[in-house]
Amino acid sequence: MRVTFTPLGTAAEANSNETVLDAARRADAPIGNSCGSVGVCGRCAVRVLAGAENLSAPTTIELRVSAQRGFAADERLACQAVVMGDVEVTTGYW
């Protein structure tokens, strides 16, 4: 289960039950996070470029935060999205 961070050109393998944020930390891909992965700050929002079907379904917290902040359909919280297969993500600040 490989998570690729575009356009950084970095990637990491995700272990079972790991989130996109977990993989980002291993790949040295800077993703904002200030709530300790609780899912309420919204700073870890990523845009899924490929493999959306390989992420867990949005959590209740993620659905609430995405509605409050007006996320696009392809945006997910990296701290809530569990990796279940290959995925490619980006952010607006890389």
PDB file of N, CA, C and O in Angstrom:
ATOM      1  N   MET A   1       0.848  -1.160   0.000  1.00  0.00           N
ATOM      2  CA  MET A   1       0.000   0.000   0.000  1.00  0.00           C
ATOM      3  C   MET A   1       0.902   1.233   0.000  1.00  0.00           C
ATOM      4  O   MET A   1       1.422   1.647   1.036  1.00  0.00           O
ATOM      5  N   ARG A   2       1.065   1.789  -1.154  1.00  0.00           N
ATOM      6  CA  ARG A   2       1.990   2.901  -1.320  1.00  0.00           C
ATOM      7  C   ARG A   2       1.230   4.219  -1.373  1.00  0.00           C
ATOM      8  O   ARG A   2       0.236   4.344  -2.088  1.00  0.00           O
ATOM      9  N   VAL A   3       1.710   5.207  -0.605  1.00  0.00           N
ATOM     10  CA  VAL A   3       1.145   6.552  -0.636  1.00  0.00           C
ATOM     11  C   VAL A   3       2.181   7.459  -1.288  1.00  0.00           C
ATOM     12  O   VAL A   3       3.304   7.592  -0.803  1.00  0.00           O
ATOM     13  N   THR A   4       1.786   8.077  -2.393  1.00  0.00           N
ATOM     14  CA  THR A   4       2.674   8.971  -3.138  1.00  0.00           C
ATOM     15  C   THR A   4       2.246  10.408  -2.897  1.00  0.00           C
ATOM     16  O   THR A   4       1.059  10.731  -2.931  1.00  0.00           O
ATOM     17  N   PHE A   5       3.225  11.264  -2.653  1.00  0.00           N
ATOM     18  CA  PHE A   5       2.975  12.679  -2.365  1.00  0.00           C
ATOM     19  C   PHE A   5       3.477  13.525  -3.529  1.00  0.00           C
ATOM     20  O   PHE A   5       4.681  13.702  -3.717  1.00  0.00           O
ATOM     21  N   THR A   6       2.538  14.038  -4.297  1.00  0.00           N
ATOM     22  CA  THR A   6       2.832  14.796  -5.509  1.00  0.00           C
ATOM     23  C   THR A   6       2.630  16.276  -5.226  1.00  0.00           C
ATOM     24  O   THR A   6       1.660  16.612  -4.546  1.00  0.00           O
ATOM     25  N   PRO A   7       3.459  17.167  -5.689  1.00  0.00           N
ATOM     26  CA  PRO A   7       4.624  17.012  -6.555  1.00  0.00           C
ATOM     27  C   PRO A   7       5.944  16.820  -5.826  1.00  0.00           C
ATOM     28  O   PRO A   7       7.006  16.974  -6.430  1.00  0.00           O
ATOM     29  N   LEU A   8       5.900  16.492  -4.559  1.00  0.00           N
ATOM     30  CA  LEU A   8       7.135  16.335  -3.796  1.00  0.00           C
ATOM     31  C   LEU A   8       8.030  15.233  -4.329  1.00  0.00           C
ATOM     32  O   LEU A   8       9.251  15.289  -4.180  1.00  0.00           O
ATOM     33  N   GLY A   9       7.422  14.227  -4.954  1.00  0.00           N
ATOM     34  CA  GLY A   9       8.208  13.114  -5.465  1.00  0.00           C
ATOM     35  C   GLY A   9       8.621  12.142  -4.381  1.00  0.00           C
ATOM     36  O   GLY A   9       9.566  11.373  -4.563  1.00  0.00           O
ATOM     37  N   THR A  10       7.922  12.166  -3.249  1.00  0.00           N
ATOM     38  CA  THR A  10       8.219  11.224  -2.186  1.00  0.00           C
ATOM     39  C   THR A  10       7.066  10.245  -2.036  1.00  0.00           C
ATOM     40  O   THR A  10       5.953  10.505  -2.492  1.00  0.00           O
ATOM     41  N   ALA A  11       7.342   9.129  -1.398  1.00  0.00           N
ATOM     42  CA  ALA A  11       6.319   8.106  -1.175  1.00  0.00           C
ATOM     43  C   ALA A  11       6.713   7.293   0.046  1.00  0.00           C
ATOM     44  O   ALA A  11       7.866   7.295   0.477  1.00  0.00           O
ATOM     45  N   ALA A  12       5.717   6.593   0.592  1.00  0.00           N
ATOM     46  CA  ALA A  12       5.966   5.703   1.727  1.00  0.00           C
ATOM     47  C   ALA A  12       4.982   4.562   1.668  1.00  0.00           C
ATOM     48  O   ALA A  12       3.870   4.698   1.157  1.00  0.00           O
ATOM     49  N   GLU A  13       5.407   3.440   2.196  1.00  0.00           N
ATOM     50  CA  GLU A  13       4.515   2.297   2.337  1.00  0.00           C
ATOM     51  C   GLU A  13       3.702   2.500   3.607  1.00  0.00           C
ATOM     52  O   GLU A  13       4.242   2.899   4.639  1.00  0.00           O
ATOM     53  N   ALA A  14       2.415   2.228   3.532  1.00  0.00           N
ATOM     54  CA  ALA A  14       1.545   2.325   4.705  1.00  0.00           C
ATOM     55  C   ALA A  14       1.343   0.934   5.281  1.00  0.00           C
ATOM     56  O   ALA A  14       1.093  -0.026   4.553  1.00  0.00           O
ATOM     57  N   ASN A  15       1.454   0.843   6.571  1.00  0.00           N
ATOM     58  CA  ASN A  15       1.189  -0.407   7.264  1.00  0.00           C
ATOM     59  C   ASN A  15      -0.308  -0.537   7.524  1.00  0.00           C
ATOM     60  O   ASN A  15      -1.059   0.415   7.311  1.00  0.00           O
ATOM     61  N   SER A  16      -0.741  -1.687   7.975  1.00  0.00           N
ATOM     62  CA  SER A  16      -2.144  -1.930   8.266  1.00  0.00           C
ATOM     63  C   SER A  16      -2.674  -0.904   9.267  1.00  0.00           C
ATOM     64  O   SER A  16      -2.026  -0.614  10.273  1.00  0.00           O
ATOM     65  N   ASN A  17      -3.853  -0.360   8.982  1.00  0.00           N
ATOM     66  CA  ASN A  17      -4.534   0.615   9.839  1.00  0.00           C
ATOM     67  C   ASN A  17      -3.806   1.937   9.985  1.00  0.00           C
ATOM     68  O   ASN A  17      -4.040   2.660  10.954  1.00  0.00           O
ATOM     69  N   GLU A  18      -2.934   2.271   9.056  1.00  0.00           N
ATOM     70  CA  GLU A  18      -2.272   3.568   9.096  1.00  0.00           C
ATOM     71  C   GLU A  18      -3.006   4.572   8.217  1.00  0.00           C
ATOM     72  O   GLU A  18      -3.627   4.215   7.216  1.00  0.00           O
ATOM     73  N   THR A  19      -2.919   5.824   8.615  1.00  0.00           N
ATOM     74  CA  THR A  19      -3.551   6.902   7.866  1.00  0.00           C
ATOM     75  C   THR A  19      -2.574   7.511   6.860  1.00  0.00           C
ATOM     76  O   THR A  19      -1.378   7.222   6.873  1.00  0.00           O
ATOM     77  N   VAL A  20      -3.111   8.346   6.007  1.00  0.00           N
ATOM     78  CA  VAL A  20      -2.273   9.090   5.065  1.00  0.00           C
ATOM     79  C   VAL A  20      -1.259   9.927   5.843  1.00  0.00           C
ATOM     80  O   VAL A  20      -0.105  10.040   5.429  1.00  0.00           O
ATOM     81  N   LEU A  21      -1.674  10.509   6.958  1.00  0.00           N
ATOM     82  CA  LEU A  21      -0.767  11.312   7.768  1.00  0.00           C
ATOM     83  C   LEU A  21       0.376  10.473   8.330  1.00  0.00           C
ATOM     84  O   LEU A  21       1.516  10.937   8.367  1.00  0.00           O
ATOM     85  N   ASP A  22       0.099   9.267   8.761  1.00  0.00           N
ATOM     86  CA  ASP A  22       1.163   8.370   9.241  1.00  0.00           C
ATOM     87  C   ASP A  22       2.204   8.140   8.147  1.00  0.00           C
ATOM     88  O   ASP A  22       3.407   8.212   8.397  1.00  0.00           O
ATOM     89  N   ALA A  23       1.732   7.865   6.945  1.00  0.00           N
ATOM     90  CA  ALA A  23       2.645   7.628   5.819  1.00  0.00           C
ATOM     91  C   ALA A  23       3.407   8.899   5.468  1.00  0.00           C
ATOM     92  O   ALA A  23       4.588   8.841   5.124  1.00  0.00           O
ATOM     93  N   ALA A  24       2.739  10.046   5.552  1.00  0.00           N
ATOM     94  CA  ALA A  24       3.394  11.324   5.244  1.00  0.00           C
ATOM     95  C   ALA A  24       4.560  11.585   6.185  1.00  0.00           C
ATOM     96  O   ALA A  24       5.617  12.053   5.763  1.00  0.00           O
ATOM     97  N   ARG A  25       4.365  11.289   7.430  1.00  0.00           N
ATOM     98  CA  ARG A  25       5.450  11.485   8.402  1.00  0.00           C
ATOM     99  C   ARG A  25       6.654  10.628   8.062  1.00  0.00           C
ATOM    100  O   ARG A  25       7.794  11.078   8.174  1.00  0.00           O
ATOM    101  N   ARG A  26       6.406   9.399   7.651  1.00  0.00           N
ATOM    102  CA  ARG A  26       7.503   8.497   7.290  1.00  0.00           C
ATOM    103  C   ARG A  26       8.201   8.952   6.010  1.00  0.00           C
ATOM    104  O   ARG A  26       9.398   8.721   5.836  1.00  0.00           O
ATOM    105  N   ALA A  27       7.450   9.601   5.116  1.00  0.00           N
ATOM    106  CA  ALA A  27       8.012  10.058   3.844  1.00  0.00           C
ATOM    107  C   ALA A  27       8.584  11.471   3.937  1.00  0.00           C
ATOM    108  O   ALA A  27       9.044  12.020   2.936  1.00  0.00           O
ATOM    109  N   ASP A  28       8.557  12.060   5.127  1.00  0.00           N
ATOM    110  CA  ASP A  28       8.998  13.449   5.312  1.00  0.00           C
ATOM    111  C   ASP A  28       8.221  14.415   4.426  1.00  0.00           C
ATOM    112  O   ASP A  28       8.770  15.399   3.931  1.00  0.00           O
ATOM    113  N   ALA A  29       6.942  14.123   4.233  1.00  0.00           N
ATOM    114  CA  ALA A  29       6.055  15.000   3.475  1.00  0.00           C
ATOM    115  C   ALA A  29       5.330  15.887   4.478  1.00  0.00           C
ATOM    116  O   ALA A  29       4.516  15.391   5.258  1.00  0.00           O
ATOM    117  N   PRO A  30       5.608  17.183   4.475  1.00  0.00           N
ATOM    118  CA  PRO A  30       5.011  18.060   5.485  1.00  0.00           C
ATOM    119  C   PRO A  30       3.511  18.262   5.264  1.00  0.00           C
ATOM    120  O   PRO A  30       3.084  18.831   4.260  1.00  0.00           O
ATOM    121  N   ILE A  31       2.735  17.785   6.219  1.00  0.00           N
ATOM    122  CA  ILE A  31       1.293  17.996   6.212  1.00  0.00           C
ATOM    123  C   ILE A  31       0.940  18.647   7.539  1.00  0.00           C
ATOM    124  O   ILE A  31       1.295  18.136   8.601  1.00  0.00           O
ATOM    125  N   GLY A  32       0.237  19.782   7.476  1.00  0.00           N
ATOM    126  CA  GLY A  32      -0.159  20.496   8.677  1.00  0.00           C
ATOM    127  C   GLY A  32      -1.022  19.631   9.570  1.00  0.00           C
ATOM    128  O   GLY A  32      -1.811  18.815   9.094  1.00  0.00           O
ATOM    129  N   ASN A  33      -0.862  19.819  10.883  1.00  0.00           N
ATOM    130  CA  ASN A  33      -1.667  19.078  11.850  1.00  0.00           C
ATOM    131  C   ASN A  33      -1.468  19.733  13.204  1.00  0.00           C
ATOM    132  O   ASN A  33      -0.337  19.861  13.674  1.00  0.00           O
ATOM    133  N   SER A  34      -2.556  20.146  13.834  1.00  0.00           N
ATOM    134  CA  SER A  34      -2.415  20.760  15.148  1.00  0.00           C
ATOM    135  C   SER A  34      -3.344  20.168  16.195  1.00  0.00           C
ATOM    136  O   SER A  34      -3.310  20.593  17.350  1.00  0.00           O
ATOM    137  N   CYS A  35      -4.169  19.201  15.825  1.00  0.00           N
ATOM    138  CA  CYS A  35      -5.133  18.650  16.785  1.00  0.00           C
ATOM    139  C   CYS A  35      -4.726  17.273  17.297  1.00  0.00           C
ATOM    140  O   CYS A  35      -5.497  16.622  18.002  1.00  0.00           O
ATOM    141  N   GLY A  36      -3.541  16.831  16.954  1.00  0.00           N
ATOM    142  CA  GLY A  36      -3.094  15.523  17.423  1.00  0.00           C
ATOM    143  C   GLY A  36      -3.811  14.373  16.757  1.00  0.00           C
ATOM    144  O   GLY A  36      -3.988  13.318  17.364  1.00  0.00           O
ATOM    145  N   SER A  37      -4.231  14.561  15.508  1.00  0.00           N
ATOM    146  CA  SER A  37      -4.905  13.536  14.699  1.00  0.00           C
ATOM    147  C   SER A  37      -6.314  13.197  15.191  1.00  0.00           C
ATOM    148  O   SER A  37      -6.821  12.103  14.942  1.00  0.00           O
ATOM    149  N   VAL A  38      -6.930  14.134  15.881  1.00  0.00           N
ATOM    150  CA  VAL A  38      -8.305  13.951  16.322  1.00  0.00           C
ATOM    151  C   VAL A  38      -9.273  14.224  15.175  1.00  0.00           C
ATOM    152  O   VAL A  38     -10.380  13.687  15.148  1.00  0.00           O
ATOM    153  N   GLY A  39      -8.851  15.063  14.225  1.00  0.00           N
ATOM    154  CA  GLY A  39      -9.664  15.335  13.046  1.00  0.00           C
ATOM    155  C   GLY A  39     -10.456  16.615  13.108  1.00  0.00           C
ATOM    156  O   GLY A  39     -11.316  16.839  12.256  1.00  0.00           O
ATOM    157  N   VAL A  40     -10.200  17.468  14.088  1.00  0.00           N
ATOM    158  CA  VAL A  40     -11.021  18.662  14.234  1.00  0.00           C
ATOM    159  C   VAL A  40     -10.392  19.950  13.695  1.00  0.00           C
ATOM    160  O   VAL A  40     -11.108  20.925  13.467  1.00  0.00           O
ATOM    161  N   CYS A  41      -9.088  19.977  13.488  1.00  0.00           N
ATOM    162  CA  CYS A  41      -8.465  21.230  13.037  1.00  0.00           C
ATOM    163  C   CYS A  41      -8.595  21.437  11.534  1.00  0.00           C
ATOM    164  O   CYS A  41      -8.648  22.575  11.069  1.00  0.00           O
ATOM    165  N   GLY A  42      -8.646  20.360  10.776  1.00  0.00           N
ATOM    166  CA  GLY A  42      -8.771  20.471   9.325  1.00  0.00           C
ATOM    167  C   GLY A  42      -7.495  20.860   8.605  1.00  0.00           C
ATOM    168  O   GLY A  42      -7.506  21.006   7.383  1.00  0.00           O
ATOM    169  N   ARG A  43      -6.404  21.032   9.318  1.00  0.00           N
ATOM    170  CA  ARG A  43      -5.154  21.464   8.696  1.00  0.00           C
ATOM    171  C   ARG A  43      -4.500  20.399   7.824  1.00  0.00           C
ATOM    172  O   ARG A  43      -3.657  20.719   6.986  1.00  0.00           O
ATOM    173  N   CYS A  44      -4.875  19.148   8.009  1.00  0.00           N
ATOM    174  CA  CYS A  44      -4.226  18.066   7.262  1.00  0.00           C
ATOM    175  C   CYS A  44      -4.998  17.688   5.995  1.00  0.00           C
ATOM    176  O   CYS A  44      -4.820  16.593   5.463  1.00  0.00           O
ATOM    177  N   ALA A  45      -5.839  18.579   5.521  1.00  0.00           N
ATOM    178  CA  ALA A  45      -6.614  18.289   4.311  1.00  0.00           C
ATOM    179  C   ALA A  45      -5.683  18.033   3.121  1.00  0.00           C
ATOM    180  O   ALA A  45      -4.745  18.790   2.873  1.00  0.00           O
ATOM    181  N   VAL A  46      -5.960  16.969   2.407  1.00  0.00           N
ATOM    182  CA  VAL A  46      -5.217  16.639   1.192  1.00  0.00           C
ATOM    183  C   VAL A  46      -6.220  16.421   0.063  1.00  0.00           C
ATOM    184  O   VAL A  46      -7.380  16.080   0.298  1.00  0.00           O
ATOM    185  N   ARG A  47      -5.757  16.622  -1.149  1.00  0.00           N
ATOM    186  CA  ARG A  47      -6.555  16.339  -2.332  1.00  0.00           C
ATOM    187  C   ARG A  47      -6.111  14.989  -2.878  1.00  0.00           C
ATOM    188  O   ARG A  47      -4.921  14.781  -3.113  1.00  0.00           O
ATOM    189  N   VAL A  48      -7.036  14.085  -3.081  1.00  0.00           N
ATOM    190  CA  VAL A  48      -6.725  12.749  -3.576  1.00  0.00           C
ATOM    191  C   VAL A  48      -6.683  12.797  -5.102  1.00  0.00           C
ATOM    192  O   VAL A  48      -7.691  13.065  -5.755  1.00  0.00           O
ATOM    193  N   LEU A  49      -5.512  12.535  -5.654  1.00  0.00           N
ATOM    194  CA  LEU A  49      -5.318  12.563  -7.107  1.00  0.00           C
ATOM    195  C   LEU A  49      -5.624  11.217  -7.744  1.00  0.00           C
ATOM    196  O   LEU A  49      -6.087  11.157  -8.883  1.00  0.00           O
ATOM    197  N   ALA A  50      -5.370  10.154  -7.024  1.00  0.00           N
ATOM    198  CA  ALA A  50      -5.620   8.792  -7.532  1.00  0.00           C
ATOM    199  C   ALA A  50      -5.771   7.848  -6.348  1.00  0.00           C
ATOM    200  O   ALA A  50      -5.135   8.022  -5.309  1.00  0.00           O
ATOM    201  N   GLY A  51      -6.622   6.848  -6.526  1.00  0.00           N
ATOM    202  CA  GLY A  51      -6.780   5.815  -5.519  1.00  0.00           C
ATOM    203  C   GLY A  51      -7.756   6.135  -4.408  1.00  0.00           C
ATOM    204  O   GLY A  51      -7.655   5.559  -3.325  1.00  0.00           O
ATOM    205  N   ALA A  52      -8.692   7.028  -4.638  1.00  0.00           N
ATOM    206  CA  ALA A  52      -9.676   7.372  -3.594  1.00  0.00           C
ATOM    207  C   ALA A  52     -10.403   6.134  -3.079  1.00  0.00           C
ATOM    208  O   ALA A  52     -10.769   6.063  -1.905  1.00  0.00           O
ATOM    209  N   GLU A  53     -10.605   5.177  -3.950  1.00  0.00           N
ATOM    210  CA  GLU A  53     -11.287   3.942  -3.555  1.00  0.00           C
ATOM    211  C   GLU A  53     -10.439   3.098  -2.593  1.00  0.00           C
ATOM    212  O   GLU A  53     -10.938   2.154  -1.980  1.00  0.00           O
ATOM    213  N   ASN A  54      -9.162   3.447  -2.468  1.00  0.00           N
ATOM    214  CA  ASN A  54      -8.255   2.719  -1.587  1.00  0.00           C
ATOM    215  C   ASN A  54      -8.100   3.380  -0.223  1.00  0.00           C
ATOM    216  O   ASN A  54      -7.176   3.062   0.526  1.00  0.00           O
ATOM    217  N   LEU A  55      -9.009   4.302   0.100  1.00  0.00           N
ATOM    218  CA  LEU A  55      -9.037   4.931   1.415  1.00  0.00           C
ATOM    219  C   LEU A  55     -10.313   4.514   2.133  1.00  0.00           C
ATOM    220  O   LEU A  55     -11.328   4.223   1.501  1.00  0.00           O
ATOM    221  N   SER A  56     -10.250   4.489   3.442  1.00  0.00           N
ATOM    222  CA  SER A  56     -11.441   4.160   4.231  1.00  0.00           C
ATOM    223  C   SER A  56     -12.527   5.201   3.985  1.00  0.00           C
ATOM    224  O   SER A  56     -12.252   6.305   3.515  1.00  0.00           O
ATOM    225  N   ALA A  57     -13.753   4.838   4.307  1.00  0.00           N
ATOM    226  CA  ALA A  57     -14.864   5.778   4.198  1.00  0.00           C
ATOM    227  C   ALA A  57     -14.645   6.923   5.188  1.00  0.00           C
ATOM    228  O   ALA A  57     -14.059   6.713   6.251  1.00  0.00           O
ATOM    229  N   PRO A  58     -15.104   8.123   4.855  1.00  0.00           N
ATOM    230  CA  PRO A  58     -14.944   9.249   5.780  1.00  0.00           C
ATOM    231  C   PRO A  58     -15.600   8.969   7.137  1.00  0.00           C
ATOM    232  O   PRO A  58     -16.697   8.416   7.211  1.00  0.00           O
ATOM    233  N   THR A  59     -14.908   9.361   8.197  1.00  0.00           N
ATOM    234  CA  THR A  59     -15.448   9.217   9.547  1.00  0.00           C
ATOM    235  C   THR A  59     -16.501  10.296   9.784  1.00  0.00           C
ATOM    236  O   THR A  59     -16.615  11.241   9.003  1.00  0.00           O
ATOM    237  N   THR A  60     -17.259  10.155  10.848  1.00  0.00           N
ATOM    238  CA  THR A  60     -18.263  11.158  11.212  1.00  0.00           C
ATOM    239  C   THR A  60     -17.608  12.519  11.431  1.00  0.00           C
ATOM    240  O   THR A  60     -18.114  13.545  10.975  1.00  0.00           O
ATOM    241  N   ILE A  61     -16.483  12.514  12.130  1.00  0.00           N
ATOM    242  CA  ILE A  61     -15.755  13.758  12.371  1.00  0.00           C
ATOM    243  C   ILE A  61     -15.315  14.376  11.048  1.00  0.00           C
ATOM    244  O   ILE A  61     -15.452  15.582  10.843  1.00  0.00           O
ATOM    245  N   GLU A  62     -14.790  13.551  10.159  1.00  0.00           N
ATOM    246  CA  GLU A  62     -14.316  14.046   8.866  1.00  0.00           C
ATOM    247  C   GLU A  62     -15.459  14.636   8.053  1.00  0.00           C
ATOM    248  O   GLU A  62     -15.292  15.680   7.422  1.00  0.00           O
ATOM    249  N   LEU A  63     -16.600  13.994   8.058  1.00  0.00           N
ATOM    250  CA  LEU A  63     -17.760  14.518   7.327  1.00  0.00           C
ATOM    251  C   LEU A  63     -18.191  15.869   7.880  1.00  0.00           C
ATOM    252  O   LEU A  63     -18.529  16.776   7.120  1.00  0.00           O
ATOM    253  N   ARG A  64     -18.180  16.002   9.187  1.00  0.00           N
ATOM    254  CA  ARG A  64     -18.577  17.269   9.811  1.00  0.00           C
ATOM    255  C   ARG A  64     -17.592  18.386   9.474  1.00  0.00           C
ATOM    256  O   ARG A  64     -18.002  19.480   9.088  1.00  0.00           O
ATOM    257  N   VAL A  65     -16.301  18.116   9.618  1.00  0.00           N
ATOM    258  CA  VAL A  65     -15.274  19.127   9.332  1.00  0.00           C
ATOM    259  C   VAL A  65     -15.288  19.502   7.853  1.00  0.00           C
ATOM    260  O   VAL A  65     -15.178  20.681   7.517  1.00  0.00           O
ATOM    261  N   SER A  66     -15.420  18.523   6.974  1.00  0.00           N
ATOM    262  CA  SER A  66     -15.423  18.829   5.536  1.00  0.00           C
ATOM    263  C   SER A  66     -16.639  19.666   5.150  1.00  0.00           C
ATOM    264  O   SER A  66     -16.536  20.531   4.281  1.00  0.00           O
ATOM    265  N   ALA A  67     -17.784  19.424   5.778  1.00  0.00           N
ATOM    266  CA  ALA A  67     -18.981  20.231   5.502  1.00  0.00           C
ATOM    267  C   ALA A  67     -18.805  21.659   6.027  1.00  0.00           C
ATOM    268  O   ALA A  67     -19.169  22.620   5.350  1.00  0.00           O
ATOM    269  N   GLN A  68     -18.251  21.794   7.222  1.00  0.00           N
ATOM    270  CA  GLN A  68     -18.037  23.109   7.819  1.00  0.00           C
ATOM    271  C   GLN A  68     -17.049  23.947   7.020  1.00  0.00           C
ATOM    272  O   GLN A  68     -17.200  25.164   6.917  1.00  0.00           O
ATOM    273  N   ARG A  69     -16.051  23.301   6.463  1.00  0.00           N
ATOM    274  CA  ARG A  69     -14.988  24.021   5.748  1.00  0.00           C
ATOM    275  C   ARG A  69     -15.173  24.038   4.235  1.00  0.00           C
ATOM    276  O   ARG A  69     -14.374  24.638   3.516  1.00  0.00           O
ATOM    277  N   GLY A  70     -16.211  23.390   3.757  1.00  0.00           N
ATOM    278  CA  GLY A  70     -16.491  23.402   2.323  1.00  0.00           C
ATOM    279  C   GLY A  70     -15.486  22.646   1.483  1.00  0.00           C
ATOM    280  O   GLY A  70     -15.101  23.109   0.410  1.00  0.00           O
ATOM    281  N   PHE A  71     -15.055  21.488   1.955  1.00  0.00           N
ATOM    282  CA  PHE A  71     -14.108  20.680   1.189  1.00  0.00           C
ATOM    283  C   PHE A  71     -14.722  20.253  -0.146  1.00  0.00           C
ATOM    284  O   PHE A  71     -15.930  20.042  -0.255  1.00  0.00           O
ATOM    285  N   ALA A  72     -13.867  20.134  -1.146  1.00  0.00           N
ATOM    286  CA  ALA A  72     -14.276  19.569  -2.436  1.00  0.00           C
ATOM    287  C   ALA A  72     -14.446  18.059  -2.263  1.00  0.00           C
ATOM    288  O   ALA A  72     -13.977  17.478  -1.285  1.00  0.00           O
ATOM    289  N   ALA A  73     -15.114  17.443  -3.214  1.00  0.00           N
ATOM    290  CA  ALA A  73     -15.391  16.003  -3.145  1.00  0.00           C
ATOM    291  C   ALA A  73     -14.118  15.165  -3.083  1.00  0.00           C
ATOM    292  O   ALA A  73     -14.140  14.060  -2.541  1.00  0.00           O
ATOM    293  N   ASP A  74     -13.015  15.665  -3.624  1.00  0.00           N
ATOM    294  CA  ASP A  74     -11.770  14.885  -3.642  1.00  0.00           C
ATOM    295  C   ASP A  74     -10.837  15.215  -2.475  1.00  0.00           C
ATOM    296  O   ASP A  74      -9.685  14.781  -2.471  1.00  0.00           O
ATOM    297  N   GLU A  75     -11.310  15.967  -1.495  1.00  0.00           N
ATOM    298  CA  GLU A  75     -10.485  16.312  -0.341  1.00  0.00           C
ATOM    299  C   GLU A  75     -10.798  15.411   0.847  1.00  0.00           C
ATOM    300  O   GLU A  75     -11.954  15.077   1.109  1.00  0.00           O
ATOM    301  N   ARG A  76      -9.745  15.026   1.555  1.00  0.00           N
ATOM    302  CA  ARG A  76      -9.871  14.170   2.733  1.00  0.00           C
ATOM    303  C   ARG A  76      -8.961  14.703   3.837  1.00  0.00           C
ATOM    304  O   ARG A  76      -7.997  15.419   3.567  1.00  0.00           O
ATOM    305  N   LEU A  77      -9.272  14.351   5.065  1.00  0.00           N
ATOM    306  CA  LEU A  77      -8.380  14.644   6.182  1.00  0.00           C
ATOM    307  C   LEU A  77      -7.357  13.516   6.264  1.00  0.00           C
ATOM    308  O   LEU A  77      -7.719  12.351   6.431  1.00  0.00           O
ATOM    309  N   ALA A  78      -6.083  13.868   6.145  1.00  0.00           N
ATOM    310  CA  ALA A  78      -5.021  12.865   6.145  1.00  0.00           C
ATOM    311  C   ALA A  78      -4.971  12.087   7.453  1.00  0.00           C
ATOM    312  O   ALA A  78      -4.547  10.931   7.466  1.00  0.00           O
ATOM    313  N   CYS A  79      -5.394  12.699   8.546  1.00  0.00           N
ATOM    314  CA  CYS A  79      -5.340  12.016   9.842  1.00  0.00           C
ATOM    315  C   CYS A  79      -6.491  11.045  10.042  1.00  0.00           C
ATOM    316  O   CYS A  79      -6.464  10.249  10.980  1.00  0.00           O
ATOM    317  N   GLN A  80      -7.494  11.092   9.189  1.00  0.00           N
ATOM    318  CA  GLN A  80      -8.658  10.222   9.326  1.00  0.00           C
ATOM    319  C   GLN A  80      -8.727   9.151   8.236  1.00  0.00           C
ATOM    320  O   GLN A  80      -9.326   8.097   8.449  1.00  0.00           O
ATOM    321  N   ALA A  81      -8.129   9.404   7.085  1.00  0.00           N
ATOM    322  CA  ALA A  81      -8.212   8.501   5.937  1.00  0.00           C
ATOM    323  C   ALA A  81      -7.220   7.347   6.087  1.00  0.00           C
ATOM    324  O   ALA A  81      -6.009   7.536   5.967  1.00  0.00           O
ATOM    325  N   VAL A  82      -7.742   6.165   6.349  1.00  0.00           N
ATOM    326  CA  VAL A  82      -6.905   4.976   6.503  1.00  0.00           C
ATOM    327  C   VAL A  82      -6.603   4.400   5.122  1.00  0.00           C
ATOM    328  O   VAL A  82      -7.498   4.234   4.293  1.00  0.00           O
ATOM    329  N   VAL A  83      -5.337   4.102   4.894  1.00  0.00           N
ATOM    330  CA  VAL A  83      -4.870   3.602   3.608  1.00  0.00           C
ATOM    331  C   VAL A  83      -5.145   2.107   3.498  1.00  0.00           C
ATOM    332  O   VAL A  83      -4.765   1.329   4.373  1.00  0.00           O
ATOM    333  N   MET A  84      -5.819   1.708   2.399  1.00  0.00           N
ATOM    334  CA  MET A  84      -6.123   0.293   2.160  1.00  0.00           C
ATOM    335  C   MET A  84      -5.581  -0.186   0.812  1.00  0.00           C
ATOM    336  O   MET A  84      -5.831  -1.319   0.401  1.00  0.00           O
ATOM    337  N   GLY A  85      -4.838   0.684   0.132  1.00  0.00           N
ATOM    338  CA  GLY A  85      -4.256   0.371  -1.163  1.00  0.00           C
ATOM    339  C   GLY A  85      -3.488   1.587  -1.648  1.00  0.00           C
ATOM    340  O   GLY A  85      -3.388   2.584  -0.933  1.00  0.00           O
ATOM    341  N   ASP A  86      -2.947   1.514  -2.851  1.00  0.00           N
ATOM    342  CA  ASP A  86      -2.152   2.615  -3.391  1.00  0.00           C
ATOM    343  C   ASP A  86      -2.994   3.874  -3.552  1.00  0.00           C
ATOM    344  O   ASP A  86      -4.141   3.827  -3.995  1.00  0.00           O
ATOM    345  N   VAL A  87      -2.388   5.010  -3.178  1.00  0.00           N
ATOM    346  CA  VAL A  87      -3.076   6.292  -3.271  1.00  0.00           C
ATOM    347  C   VAL A  87      -2.040   7.386  -3.563  1.00  0.00           C
ATOM    348  O   VAL A  87      -0.876   7.275  -3.179  1.00  0.00           O
ATOM    349  N   GLU A  88      -2.488   8.442  -4.250  1.00  0.00           N
ATOM    350  CA  GLU A  88      -1.639   9.590  -4.546  1.00  0.00           C
ATOM    351  C   GLU A  88      -2.361  10.841  -4.088  1.00  0.00           C
ATOM    352  O   GLU A  88      -3.527  11.051  -4.421  1.00  0.00           O
ATOM    353  N   VAL A  89      -1.662  11.678  -3.317  1.00  0.00           N
ATOM    354  CA  VAL A  89      -2.280  12.884  -2.774  1.00  0.00           C
ATOM    355  C   VAL A  89      -1.396  14.107  -2.996  1.00  0.00           C
ATOM    356  O   VAL A  89      -0.207  13.997  -3.298  1.00  0.00           O
ATOM    357  N   THR A  90      -2.019  15.283  -2.835  1.00  0.00           N
ATOM    358  CA  THR A  90      -1.286  16.555  -2.889  1.00  0.00           C
ATOM    359  C   THR A  90      -1.970  17.511  -1.927  1.00  0.00           C
ATOM    360  O   THR A  90      -3.045  17.222  -1.401  1.00  0.00           O
ATOM    361  N   THR A  91      -1.331  18.654  -1.705  1.00  0.00           N
ATOM    362  CA  THR A  91      -1.944  19.721  -0.921  1.00  0.00           C
ATOM    363  C   THR A  91      -1.794  21.016  -1.691  1.00  0.00           C
ATOM    364  O   THR A  91      -1.069  21.072  -2.684  1.00  0.00           O
ATOM    365  N   GLY A  92      -2.467  22.047  -1.245  1.00  0.00           N
ATOM    366  CA  GLY A  92      -2.351  23.352  -1.900  1.00  0.00           C
ATOM    367  C   GLY A  92      -1.089  24.101  -1.541  1.00  0.00           C
ATOM    368  O   GLY A  92      -0.810  25.141  -2.139  1.00  0.00           O
ATOM    369  N   TYR A  93      -0.311  23.611  -0.583  1.00  0.00           N
ATOM    370  CA  TYR A  93       0.868  24.365  -0.146  1.00  0.00           C
ATOM    371  C   TYR A  93       2.203  23.712  -0.475  1.00  0.00           C
ATOM    372  O   TYR A  93       3.235  24.184   0.000  1.00  0.00           O
ATOM    373  N   TRP A  94       2.224  22.671  -1.250  1.00  0.00           N
ATOM    374  CA  TRP A  94       3.507  22.088  -1.666  1.00  0.00           C
ATOM    375  C   TRP A  94       3.975  22.755  -2.920  1.00  0.00           C
ATOM    376  O   TRP A  94       5.037  22.413  -3.441  1.00  0.00           O
TER     377      TRP A  94
END
